[in-house]
Amino acid sequence: MRARPAETRAPRERALLVGAGPKTQTALIRSSLDELRRLSDTAGAVVVGETTQALARFHPATLVGSGKVAEIAGMCAGLRAGTVIFDLELSPGQQKNLEKALPKRKIVDRTRLILDIFASRARTSEGTLQVELAQLSYMLPRLTGAWREFSQQAGGIGTRGPGERKLEYERRHIQLRIAHLQKDLERVRAARRLRRERRAGVPVPQVALVGYTNVGKSTLLNRLVGEQATYADDKLFATLDPTARRARLPEGGWAVVTDTVGFIQRLPTTLVAAFRSTLEEVEAADVLLIVSDASSPEMESQRASVAATLAELDTKDIPRVEAFNKADRLSPQERADLLLRHPGAILLSAGTGEGVETALTRVEGALSARWLKRELDVPPEKAAAAARLYESAQVLGREAAGTATRYRLRVTAENWRRLQALVGEC
């Protein structure tokens, strides 16, 4: 069993959550704030309070109105909250104004919170590079706001130099670091593409586990491969870097199953760009096994978020199998209702193993769109060609067929034509 590296954190911060949105979307504000609470817990904060505001339009200076800012200040004092977390991305100007209005309080927006979680979860060199790139891309436009007051205290001759030099130095340093990270990531992506190309030449189907964060994909991967292949925990983004392992299929042979990074509502654009190479694992799959949390009251909105993210990737022609995890938490009536809404749905529990074989059988059936099951008789005079079978196809079994040897194969259509030509059966 793999032990997860220990994380060292400072004492947990006391945080106040702030949600805001249009008056017509009060339910969405509430739902998103519940998710922010889980994100805050994952980041190590103790949520001591929360407040929301429905607005006709966002305040350009502070996102929420001045009255709400005053209310937040009072709540922070009463709850002893040192951190205020907003459930939207703040502009550099809004960040600066809120820091002035709420002195001695740390102001964090949703993007910065997610970046902090990703930074604590990255384990591989690629993941670390991607997170740093996303963090610097987030910081760069905010650096100007942070230094503007210092560089323009009085204006005029003799007052611009030090501030502008400091500002320009910081900006240039970050820009150079971003350029360096982009080059490093391009090398990593090239190596990843090479690995994918080599993997494509190996006769093993590719299955990608896709779903919202914390729906149980990592636990399902561990169940499929029969070992602790990856860290799993009841936290958002418990795993960040993709993990690939072999899983045996019901009718023989193997598939490589990849656990991908979980999706989330309003994933910051800097992270979408930085983790593009990771998401390419989804585009390279033969089948997508889309996992949802059947026990979550936000299941339908989470499924919509996953569908929206997949729509941005080149996945429309990849067969999909949809499974609803954590079915062991549902009552019989809830199970019946779910099956009524989604006829033919696979109900499974990665924790108990219920329905996992059914999911694998469905995946195997979906693989038939590209991976064919064929039998090929190899006569004795062509015995030397048998080695090519193992290079180009999955050999599920073999048996004597008169003087020939009959091989049962799982093979792509392209390789099937080549193998037929090889043994002279075209």
Steps between C-alpha positions, in 0.01 A plus 500: 500500500628845414528751780411855410779747579423689819385858455629766738258785552478802726218511759165501323375844401156620607317593183181685411343403166330754273272399214350738246311481174198620303164512676364245254758240608460474876497118489826499301658743748411265785625192316827666405554622857457144629774393261716792617462371856641163390780669308587704809506188715725328246735801511522469879275787610237488774182659369351703785227678305356586162290767336344553157371789295272494196576795276351669197860560392843449656660803664802595284710612799434228758286235321236524776336821622646732763237392753599134453868592541416667833301192602797277411729715715263461796471124450879463484535684829228298670615162365871574526541416133839594357422394142212598271445266204290623208325248277590690183821621341586852614659753266831652616319825582228325701764306692683821588181684606382212717839479671466870584142461623583187703841578656696215656279246317632276229284529186488184291289434191385167358785481247770560758343242730498234226857586406603448862335156503664404173838611636460270801384207283760507219744212537668452161740747338241569228227573752730733694596689183135534395394634839784752515416622150135545597597684821733742321243563226253588775749722686634700205201733441464548875860605544434838333217573740714407797783735402305783338461701821868458586618615155266801478497633856546862401559505128735727313875511454707319758220278625456244224831315488516263797139393479503445126832318514369269771175444313668438167755270660227289659297488181801412288608231747155339492478524120841334462399227743174442309693472172741253665212292640326493161816362338539239772135400465532473123785254549288304748206505257722377217613211722137430593398500132783257424383271781144517365620413149696206634202393708278523192729249332450255786189285450323614818173701506502834684223593746481843668319549831327836474283687747452780746751528779441272800254265330721201582707453182820416689320250723345345188842472333635323808202263488545431126869415524472320835767705676571840652599653166439859603422707808129534575334724757164669561633840396479710186796449267643224722705396196628740239743317275355233267565137598486213246470132597402172331158352573391152388190489278223243563554308173878498527778739421578837651419868473706793625277710727606861566370699796483862381481824697148573627290774344333780692262790439672816375844340480739798464604562141866512607465142624315380190788630287773367730347153527423465131760224457343306788155531344644369172503160671121513469519571127731200445261249662304229319216524754401758761367356826311800638450473876240698697430515874151356532477615863571868427203739497693695233546198274316644199687832506828311540414282199429818303842641596671180384306505173598864442869425558491195269334715234812720500719195432517282189287219646173501304587179310623304804250243635377574852384284788330680788507362854350635823732436793425489875172317433538330838400833658163505322171370635303252285265783397791726403645220290167452324468875435852517357436208266174665393684822409791314337376170352775244467724684746777306670470524878825413671696546819875521466520455877310169518559372145131497408444548125871519412488187284192637322690821424795302364268294280344819359847645440604184320190524282575865419855406403360286219447822301875499435631173644368198313486143625631270230636149455797427279628157396877491457625201301829329597691655208403847632596426860771766494226761447347416839738740673345784300162416649625587847649825371183617320208350695392372839508122496203386708563129448620235258412142418571233243287511185609197299862557402468878553494701821188713553559830680222700663588866468391847603634721223440831325356494148826632353713232666247230414547569129878486539488171691270344239743600229789363705356148512366518145126518576418822318 
